[in-house]
Amino acid sequence: MAIYTSSKDGWGDGAVDSAWVRTEPLLTPDMLQARYLFGVPLMSAMPDPKTRRVDVMTPELLKDFIQGAVADLEAEMKMPLFATRVRERLPFDKNEFESFGFFQLSRRPVSSIQSLRIESAEGTNFFEMPLNWIETGNLISGQVNIIPLSPGNMNTAFAQLSGAPAGLIYLQLLRGMQWLPAYFTCEYTVGYPDDAFPRIINNLIGIQAAMNILSNLAATHARTSSVSLGIDGMSQSVGNPGPQLFDSRIRGLDQDKQKLIGRIQAQMGLNLIFGNV
């Protein structure tokens, strides 16, 4: 059983009804063409020298571009978009732990936590934190807080728990410690489960896929941007943008992409540093 983020929108801002709440499946080829490639002929400008036919981008190829865009963005933003299970070892820091068991997970966006436990280096499980102790209000940005069932000071709450599991002694032993490496193990899921993406994420995927597609289409256009023909005092000139056909569109998409990345990383807390120095 897992405990999930309390935010319905996948962003952690506590919104009840806003544009952030609306989610949709991963971008489809039809959605990609309608939103970001409207009016663009998805075919090669140069025919195949053997068949004399132009190549056309099929739905299967567009789907491959979408998957490639997801991979590009995951590498660039250093955050997974598809749901991925992560296992992370966390140190015990007295200052942070006394702040209601504060932990900062390194991977984001966090969609759910499967377990938080104390285990040995070889994987022996000494104590597993009850999931109903874990506060998920800021889980999307990787922040975990432990709020015991009893109010007040955490050490007092631990001591007051009657019938607590024997493994709870490993929490009580921390009272005299300042810092211990890799004391806790957290298993959690990052990314968006069930292919339910906020619209802003789909926008970013669509922009990246459109940039990749336009770049490929531009490469099929003639390298010569102008042609002149003169016969017996008459002349004719024809100009075309050549491989620079989609340059202005790609630049505009890239500007939109950088703005969206900045907004997403700020929302996830990826441009902030947490912890005690």
ABEGO torsion letter per residue (X at the ends): XBBBBABAAGAGAGBABBAAABBBBBBBAAAAAAAAABGBBBBBABBBAAAGBBBBBBAAAAAAAAAAAAAAAAAAAGBBABBBBBBBBBBBBAAAAABGGBBBBABOBBABBABBBBBBAAGBBABBBBAAABBAAAAAAGBBBBBBABBEBAAAAAAABBGBBAAAAAAAAAAABABBBGABBBBBBBEBBGGBBBAAAAAAAAAAAAAAAAAAAAAABBABABBBBBBGGBBBBBBBAEAAAAAAAAAAAAAAAAAAAAAAAAAAGAABBBEBX
